[in-house]
Amino acid sequence: MTIKQFKDEPLAHYSYALVSDGKMALIDPSRDPLQYYKYAEEQKAKIVAVFETHPHADFVSGHLQIHEQTGATIYISEKVGVDYPHEAFDEGQAVQVGNTTILPLHTPGHSPDSLTFVAKEESKTVLFTGDTLFIGNVGRPDLRESAGNMKAKRVELAKAMYHTMRTKFNDLPDHALVYPAHGAGSLCGKNMSDAATSTLGEERRDNWAFKDQSEEEFVEEILKDQPFIPSYFGFNVDLNRKGAANVQKSKWGVDLKLNVEETDKDIVIVDVRDEAEFKKSHLPNSINIMARGDADKFETWLGAIVEPEEAFYLAVESVDKIEAIMDRVVKIGYEKQMKGIFTLSNELPKSSDELELSDFREHPSNYTIVDIRNKSEVEAGKIFEDAIAIPLNELRDRAGEIPTGKPVVVHCAGGYRSAAGSSILENKFNNEKIYDLSDAIKEFN
């Protein structure tokens, strides 16, 4: 059994290819399957199976396209309630992939329908734990209250996770390798390790969720300080239950225009350029969600700021950027709501105000300061005592809470989010000065 781990850096998502005796299985694949097809060619292997641990919230899976293009069988719990072609696969069953035996364990907690896949070949045991067991933590239990076939309250799922950690891994060896669906940086859990893999023995020793504790203590710990939930999470759960359309056809079905200098003013524009270029010139009703590289969490903030099914345009720096940015949009299934993608004219009507930093340092009370960090960040400590705290993902809806009469300074923790936040407020307040503190926030931390 040979295993290859694929990482989608912006979403901190891990997917896997398992190869045995010329047969390949994929576990929790990303939406675009071409990377897996290339690996299958390199290994001279046939893709025969796709295993889904659960209907994912933070990305769109390519399982249905892989089935349609390769004939691979999709294995998923009957509890998920899907209509696309699949094999119901639940605890007590087993399937062979080459010389490897794969068995599902029902491991509820992150979702009520979560599976962990146990792969065995000779003396080797591998666990594909999905969003149940992470390295150093476990999956959050608060994402299935309003999405999916099986809905469950967060306390109910937290208790289910407690019993999963107490009972489901007991008969597995310490040397079993643990391969999760996410790593540090994912919003599907908190406080995950930077490590990409571990062993069950190491997790039993180091992971708080395996410690001897009461159900009440466990529930309290797992529910506190969880990250915010982006708007698109429930949308992705339901899309994954239905099965997404062919990704290549979807992303190239979006209209393209060049050198645009005006567009429909009622539809939001997501401008992905660097903040310096955006502030020089941009179109009205633009939001600056930067996508300069994998370190920018573009997918997360697109799906947190723009609502599922809300129409939007996408503005890019040049035609060279189009394919890469569309690859990121389709990862969360937002291509169908796009009205178009375009490059920008050199003649654009708007620019952003530039903060005179020395005046802000000396007279901060002359400004209304808006802190757009997440709730848990603010609770850990305010940077400016009188700042109005509104998380970025809520800013479009709550901008009316910000008083007028003073210039507004927007800040986050490092500068990336404040570019988006200040652009949102520019659209809301036509008669106020809106400033982005950007990375100068580091002077005040």
C-alpha positions, 0 to 999 in steps of 0.5 A: 500500500502506497499513500500520497497526501495532497495539500490544498494550502489555502483551505488547509485541506488534505486529500489522499491517493492509496495505491495497491496492486495497480488499483487506486482509491481516493479519499476526500478528493478536492474538486478538480481531479486532474492532479489525481489523474496525473498521479494515477498515470505515474503509478500506472494505476486504475482509479477504482474507488472514491471514499468520502468521510462525510459531506464537507463544509469548507470545499467542494469534492470532485467525487461525482466527476471522478465517478463519471470520468473513471467509473470509480465507485463512490463509497459514502455512509448511507446516513448522508442520504445521497441520490447520485450513483454510489455504494452505501458503506457503513460500519461492519462492511469492507471493500478491497482495493488491490491487496488493501482492505478498507473498513469504515468506522462510524465516528460521529461528532463533527457530523452525525454521518462521519466515517473514519476509514481503516486501511489494512495491508499485511502489518500496516494500518492507516486511518483516514480520519476525515474531520473526526480526528485531527493532529492535536485536536478533533473536528468542531461539532457546530456545523450541522445545525442547518445543513445536510440530510442529518441535522444535529445540535452542537451539544448533541454532536459534542457528546457524540464526539466524546463517545467516539473518542472513548470507544471507536479507536480502542481496538486499533494499534498505536502504530496506525498512521493518522491521516486527517482531512485538514491541518492547521489553518482550517476552520473545521477545527481549532488549535490543530498541529502543523504536522501533516500526519501522526500515529494513533499512539502519539495522538493518544498521548498528546491529543487533549480529546483522548485524555481522561475527562468527564463528558461535561468537561469534554463538551465544554472544551470542544465548544469554546473558542471555535472559529466563525462559520463562513456563510458558504459552509452549509451551501457546500454541505448540500452541494456535496450531497448532490454532487458537483458539476464537471469543474472544467465545464463550470469554470469556463462557462463564466463570461470574460471581458477585458478592460472594463471601466464600468459595469452593473452598479447593483452587483458587487465586484470582488477585486482580487488585486493587491491592496496598493493597486486597488486603493489607487483605482477601482470600480464602485461597489468593489470589495478587495479580497486579495488573492496574491498567493496561497498565503491569502485565504481568498476562498474562505473570505470570498465565501464569508463575505459574499453569500451563497447564490449572491451574484458577483463579478470578479476583477483581476489584474491581468489575463494571466491571473484568470485561470488561477483565480477561477481554480480557487472560486470553483473550490467552494462552488461559487462559479455559478453565481458569477456574472462574469470575470474581467480585467480592468481599464486603466481609467477607473473612477474610484480611489481610496483615502490614505491615512496620515499615520502620524496624525492617527498615532497622536490623535486616535480619539479623532477617529472611529476605530473599527476592529474587524477581527473575529470574536475570539481574537477580540475577547483575547484582547483589544488593540484599541480600547474604544474600537467598535468590534464587528467581525469581517464576515458580519460587516456588510450587514452591521455597517449601520452600527458604525456612527458617522461624523468622524473618519473611520479607521479599519484594522484587523490583526495583520492587514489582510482582512482590513483591505476587505473591511475598509473597501466594504465601508467605502461602499456603505459610507459615501460621505465619510473618510474610510481608512485602512490601517493595513499592516501598520497595525503591527505598531500597535499590537 
